[in-house]
Amino acid sequence: MGTYRISQLAQRSGVRASTLRFYEESGLLTAQRTPAGYRVYDERAVERLAFISSAKLMGLALDEIRDLLQAWQSGTCSSVRSELLPLVDQQITETDHRLAELSAFAARLRSVRSNLSEPAPAGRCGPDCGCTITDGQFPVPMPEGTADLGVAEATAPLGGADADPPAIACSLDREELGERTMQWQQILTHARSRTDLEDTETGVGVQLTFDNDAVMVSQLAYLIAAEQQCCSFYAFTLTVADGTVVVQVRAPRDAAPLLGELFGQPA
């Protein structure tokens, strides 16, 4: 059975070395050490990473994956299935709930659009002109993470022209950061393309394109809202148009390494 250094395992599995180190610190992955102190992994680690990646694709949380690995290590498929089934059922229920919310939200937006397509009243906008809606007119709760979404675009700015630039720091602890990184890596596997935005003296950025899918929009909106809470130095723009979903992420130049670590390096 062959062994792998961490860089070799990263290449073999498609999992970044930084994520492998986080997995080890979180108890998801084990490594032996050479006399010189280098990490080495056996072939079983490749299988373990495949199982972890599969669980991530099912939307499972870090703690759930850790518990599943204990059953997986036993080698009894029936025990893994008995623990995995209720977790998948829970994901199905939550996904159906999000889809129902998004469907109702879309239906209400179509009603708003229909009103906006009618002839506009003369003069300035008023309370009854249709350009402004209230919670009472929107009885359907908006899906989680879409509170700042407009009909076609959502923007999370860095701040006003007179605002102090946000600190380049993340408020998450190590485990929370690893969890968030895995969430982004999971959703980025569905990206159709990744393009670096024009570099300027003050900032860098990346553009990601996805298929227009209701669940994808909901997940992206949730992650964008969550990322803004812990890393306010990122500026996001989410646009839904012409059958595609486009996410632009911008950050100060000093945050370029963090941007690359979270959203991938140029091809």
Summary of the structure (lengths in Angstrom):
residues: 267
radius of gyration: 22.2
end to end distance: 32.2
largest distance: 81.6
contacts: 704
relative contact order: 0.10
helix: 49%
strand: 16%
